[in-house]
Amino acid sequence: MEKRTRRTFDANFKHNALRMVFDEGVPLEEVARKLDIHRQVLHRWKQDYKQDPKNAFPGRGRRKDLEEENRKLRQALKNAEEEREILKKTLTILSRPKSSDSGL
């Protein structure tokens, strides 16, 4: 028995498939058959596109809202930690007693 690998499709491929459905009026089932993909996959792409056309297919797949929010929060936390470290170092430098060069 041969193990099947999961196929991936780039955003351009998905947009072209949907263009056939929306612009050219080709039935979804026919487009799926022509492109050798399951009709349910094409249906999901169609739903994703209808929901948010600008962000329907970012990167290698569509990030879910929680995943995107998590990524943004991790980046914000990283930035805050870096700022805190800079402030701690600045406070250490500014808190040092000043040495007197006059020798009096």
C-alpha positions in Angstrom: 0.0 0.0 0.0 1.4 3.3 -1.1 1.5 6.2 1.4 -0.1 9.4 0.1 1.5 12.7 0.7 -0.5 15.8 1.4 -0.4 18.2 -1.5 0.0 21.9 -1.0 -1.2 24.7 -3.4 0.1 28.2 -3.5 -2.1 31.3 -3.4 -1.8 31.8 -7.1 -3.1 28.3 -7.9 -6.1 28.9 -5.5 -6.9 32.3 -7.0 -6.8 30.8 -10.6 -9.1 28.0 -9.5 -11.6 30.4 -8.0 -11.4 32.7 -11.0 -12.6 29.8 -13.1 -15.6 29.4 -10.8 -16.5 33.1 -10.2 -15.4 34.8 -13.5 -15.8 32.1 -16.0 -18.8 30.5 -14.5 -17.4 26.9 -14.6 -19.2 24.7 -12.1 -17.2 24.0 -9.0 -17.3 20.2 -9.6 -15.9 20.6 -13.1 -13.1 22.9 -11.9 -12.2 20.4 -9.2 -12.1 17.6 -11.7 -10.0 19.5 -14.2 -7.5 20.5 -11.5 -7.5 17.0 -9.9 -8.5 18.3 -6.4 -11.4 17.2 -4.2 -14.5 19.4 -4.7 -14.7 19.9 -0.9 -11.2 21.5 -1.0 -12.3 23.9 -3.7 -15.5 24.6 -1.7 -13.4 25.5 1.4 -11.2 27.8 -0.7 -14.3 29.5 -2.0 -15.7 30.0 1.5 -12.4 31.4 2.8 -12.3 33.8 -0.1 -15.9 35.0 0.4 -15.1 35.5 4.1 -12.0 37.7 3.6 -10.9 38.1 0.0 -7.7 40.1 0.8 -6.4 37.6 3.4 -7.8 34.4 2.1 -4.6 32.7 1.2 -1.5 34.1 3.0 1.7 32.1 2.9 1.5 28.3 2.7 -2.0 28.2 4.3 -4.5 30.3 5.9 -3.7 31.3 9.5 -6.6 31.1 11.8 -7.6 34.2 13.7 -6.2 32.9 17.1 -3.0 31.8 15.5 -2.5 35.3 14.0 -3.4 37.0 17.3 -0.9 34.7 19.1 1.9 35.6 16.7 1.2 39.3 17.2 1.1 39.0 20.9 4.4 37.0 21.0 6.0 39.8 18.9 4.7 42.5 21.2 6.0 40.6 24.3 9.4 40.2 22.7 9.5 44.0 22.0 8.4 44.8 25.6 11.1 42.5 27.0 13.8 44.2 24.9 12.6 47.6 25.9 12.7 46.6 29.6 16.2 45.3 29.3 17.3 48.6 27.7 15.6 50.6 30.5 17.3 48.4 33.2 20.7 49.0 31.6 20.0 52.7 31.3 19.0 52.9 35.0 22.1 51.1 36.0 24.3 53.5 34.1 22.5 56.6 35.4 22.5 55.3 39.0 26.3 55.0 39.3 27.9 57.6 41.6 29.7 60.3 39.7 33.4 60.4 40.2 35.0 63.7 41.1 37.8 64.7 38.8 38.8 67.8 40.7 40.7 65.9 43.4 39.7 68.4 46.2 
